[in-house]
Structure formats: C-alpha cells, structure tokens
C-alpha cells in the first residue's frame, strides 16, 4: 500500500508540471504572430466556410500561429459556431 502511495505522490508533481507546460504552450500558440496593426492584408472568408477553413486561412495569412490550437480553443469554449464571414 505504501509503494502505491509513493508512486502517486511521485506522479502528481510530474503531471502538474506537464499540465502547466502544455497550458503555456497552448496559450503561446493562441497569441498574435505580430504586433497589432502590423498585418495589413485582409483575409477573405467565403460565406459558409467552416471553422477549419477559417483557421487555415488565418494561419497561412500569418494572423495566428496554429490552426489546430484555434480549433481546439473553439471546441473547449464552444465559440466555433460564432465565426461568421
């Protein structure tokens, strides 16, 4: 029983550190690529285009670092359906 408790006590800080690192990386990927106002080319979003298409356009245009992070964020917050052209 004590060995199992020691294993759990050893694993908890490791899992906490991994969680903190993942959270920091996730928020870094959601941060703007450049300073506000530095990007001047508009992104054209077609009517009916889904979240994946919008995220890919934003990433290829240099507005976001990761389309996958934007999709995951919208899934976690439930805001994906609010993206409209």
DAQUIJO-V937926 format. One record per residue. N is the residue number from 1. RES is the residue in three letters. SS is DSSP state (~ for helix, > for strand, _ for the rest). PHI is phi in whole degrees, 0 to 359 (* if undefined). Layout:
BEGIN
n->N res->RES ss->SS phi->PHI
n->N res->RES ss->SS phi->PHI
END
This chain:
BEGIN
n->1 res->UNK ss->_ phi->*
n->2 res->UNK ss->~ phi->292
n->3 res->UNK ss->~ phi->295
n->4 res->UNK ss->~ phi->294
n->5 res->UNK ss->~ phi->295
n->6 res->UNK ss->~ phi->296
n->7 res->UNK ss->~ phi->296
n->8 res->UNK ss->~ phi->293
n->9 res->UNK ss->~ phi->294
n->10 res->UNK ss->~ phi->284
n->11 res->UNK ss->~ phi->283
n->12 res->UNK ss->~ phi->300
n->13 res->UNK ss->~ phi->296
n->14 res->UNK ss->~ phi->295
n->15 res->UNK ss->~ phi->296
n->16 res->UNK ss->~ phi->296
n->17 res->UNK ss->~ phi->295
n->18 res->UNK ss->~ phi->299
n->19 res->UNK ss->~ phi->297
n->20 res->UNK ss->~ phi->294
n->21 res->UNK ss->~ phi->296
n->22 res->UNK ss->~ phi->296
n->23 res->UNK ss->~ phi->297
n->24 res->UNK ss->~ phi->297
n->25 res->UNK ss->~ phi->297
n->26 res->UNK ss->~ phi->300
n->27 res->UNK ss->~ phi->290
n->28 res->UNK ss->~ phi->297
n->29 res->UNK ss->~ phi->292
n->30 res->UNK ss->~ phi->272
n->31 res->UNK ss->_ phi->286
n->32 res->UNK ss->_ phi->298
n->33 res->UNK ss->_ phi->288
n->34 res->UNK ss->_ phi->226
n->35 res->UNK ss->_ phi->294
n->36 res->UNK ss->_ phi->300
n->37 res->UNK ss->_ phi->88
n->38 res->UNK ss->_ phi->284
n->39 res->UNK ss->_ phi->267
n->40 res->UNK ss->_ phi->245
n->41 res->UNK ss->_ phi->280
n->42 res->UNK ss->_ phi->286
n->43 res->UNK ss->_ phi->259
n->44 res->UNK ss->_ phi->267
n->45 res->UNK ss->_ phi->249
n->46 res->UNK ss->_ phi->279
n->47 res->UNK ss->_ phi->300
n->48 res->UNK ss->_ phi->86
n->49 res->UNK ss->_ phi->289
n->50 res->UNK ss->_ phi->276
n->51 res->UNK ss->~ phi->301
n->52 res->UNK ss->~ phi->298
n->53 res->UNK ss->~ phi->296
n->54 res->UNK ss->~ phi->294
n->55 res->UNK ss->~ phi->298
n->56 res->UNK ss->~ phi->296
n->57 res->UNK ss->~ phi->295
n->58 res->UNK ss->~ phi->296
n->59 res->UNK ss->~ phi->290
n->60 res->UNK ss->~ phi->292
n->61 res->UNK ss->_ phi->278
n->62 res->UNK ss->_ phi->84
n->63 res->UNK ss->_ phi->276
n->64 res->UNK ss->_ phi->230
n->65 res->UNK ss->_ phi->278
n->66 res->UNK ss->_ phi->215
n->67 res->UNK ss->~ phi->293
n->68 res->UNK ss->~ phi->297
n->69 res->UNK ss->~ phi->295
n->70 res->UNK ss->~ phi->295
n->71 res->UNK ss->~ phi->294
n->72 res->UNK ss->~ phi->295
n->73 res->UNK ss->~ phi->299
n->74 res->UNK ss->~ phi->292
n->75 res->UNK ss->~ phi->292
n->76 res->UNK ss->~ phi->292
n->77 res->UNK ss->~ phi->265
n->78 res->UNK ss->_ phi->74
n->79 res->UNK ss->_ phi->261
n->80 res->UNK ss->~ phi->298
n->81 res->UNK ss->~ phi->287
n->82 res->UNK ss->~ phi->275
n->83 res->UNK ss->_ phi->286
n->84 res->UNK ss->_ phi->225
n->85 res->UNK ss->_ phi->290
END
